[in-house]
Amino acid sequence: MNFKKIWLSSPHMGGGELKYVHEAFETNWVAPLGPNVEGFEKDLEHFLKADSHVAALSSGTGALHLALILAGVKREDEVICQSMTFSASANPIAYLGAIPVFVDSEKETWNICPELLEKAIEDRISKGKKPKAIIAVHLYGMPYQHDEIDRIAKKYEIPVIEDAAEALGSQYKGRNCGTLGDFSILSFNGNKIITTSGGGALVTKNQEMKEKAVFLATQARDAAPHYQHSEIGYNYRMSNVVAGIGRGQMEVLEERVKVRRANFEFYKTHLSGKDGFQFLHEPEGLLSNRWLSCVLTSSFEERENIRLKLQEKNIETRPLWKPMHLQPVFEKYPNYVNGTTEELFELGLCLPSGSDLTQQDLSRILENL
Ligand SMILES: *Cc1c(COP(=O)(O)O)cnc(C)c1O
């Protein structure tokens, strides 16, 4: 029998999006500026709170690139980056000709290990270069150990760039992910918890920094009647059409978090402890949006076995992110590892996690597992 495909994480429209997109067309704001861009930024600021200032951009990757520039990263500088992540966390370091230094994870959240981070900073300093920034990631929506990371960052006076691309709607001790770093970035790519088809945002601590980000994102044009430039600029601003999708998606964000968390609970309830399946527990005070539901299997062979069997049944799953220090393009860079991410990559599998999965879909996945 030919079952319909179950995807890992599909776009899921709420119904309100088209109204804003129509408005953009009716008023001819079909440009990388306009009322939806401003509206979407306001919606995000309202949601995030903590006096956040949001610049809507064309991607999360672009937001990271601008965050690094604003943090003062230059050619040959070193930037510490969580190894367990999507390549987009690390690529912008290379755009700047800077050097990524990868740090392994701890087991409680699968994110950057505070102990190893401090060791890495000490070692880089002893080799003559203090890192210029730390990129920490809330992997699959699980917050990193903010208090510990922040303490270390402050001690060495290194800014933290919070990659919250996967963690809109997650919280650390009651504070929203996306407001915890000196700079924070969000993504609205098609597979994220809410989407604008493609898009991202940079969250800054003050209006001045936001304006600087928007300036850089719109070709760094000086205040002059003609086109004049004193700095290199980028074309990273969000389109007013896709910002309309974002405004509609913000209306359903809280609902999306609930459903993703319920998906995770479903898998955990039915599978935990069976055949050696393990799930990542939510540490006290941390709330994950459970963007993707991940399971650890008992062995690499078992993981592949499950992945291929489900693929046959038209059910998409995916191994966890392959650590950056193992990626062919990044393996020549310095790294500080403890084996955690290598084990996660070997045993871990992301299960279908979309907020549009039906009870029937979930039952079908469970049966085949
Ligand atoms: C998706 C993602 C990004 C990049 O966002 P884009 O909008 O796709 O450019 C960055 N970091 C992480 C961890 C991501 O998952």
The ligand as an SDF file (V2000), in Angstrom:
LIG
                    3D

 15 15  0  0  0  0  0  0  0  0999 V2000
   18.0400   26.8100   10.7230 C   0  0  0  0  0  0  0  0  0  0  0  0
   19.2250   27.1150   11.5220 C   0  0  0  0  0  0  0  0  0  0  0  0
   20.0450   28.2220   11.2380 C   0  0  0  0  0  0  0  0  0  0  0  0
   19.9510   29.0440   10.0010 C   0  0  0  0  0  0  0  0  0  0  0  0
   18.7650   29.6390    9.7240 O   0  0  0  0  0  0  0  0  0  0  0  0
   18.3410   29.9610    8.2070 P   0  0  0  0  0  0  0  0  0  0  0  0
   17.1650   30.8420    8.3810 O   0  0  0  0  0  0  0  0  0  0  0  0
   17.9960   28.6490    7.5820 O   0  0  0  0  0  0  0  0  0  0  0  0
   19.4730   30.6270    7.5260 O   0  0  0  0  0  0  0  0  0  0  0  0
   21.0800   28.5220   12.1160 C   0  0  0  0  0  0  0  0  0  0  0  0
   21.3200   27.7680   13.1890 N   0  0  0  0  0  0  0  0  0  0  0  0
   20.5750   26.6750   13.4800 C   0  0  0  0  0  0  0  0  0  0  0  0
   20.9020   25.9030   14.7100 C   0  0  0  0  0  0  0  0  0  0  0  0
   19.5240   26.3060   12.6440 C   0  0  0  0  0  0  0  0  0  0  0  0
   18.8230   25.2060   12.9310 O   0  0  0  0  0  0  0  0  0  0  0  0
  1  2  1  0
  2  3  1  0
  2 14  2  0
  3  4  1  0
  3 10  2  0
  4  5  1  0
  5  6  1  0
  6  7  2  0
  6  8  1  0
  6  9  1  0
 10 11  1  0
 11 12  2  0
 12 13  1  0
 12 14  1  0
 14 15  1  0
M  END
$$$$
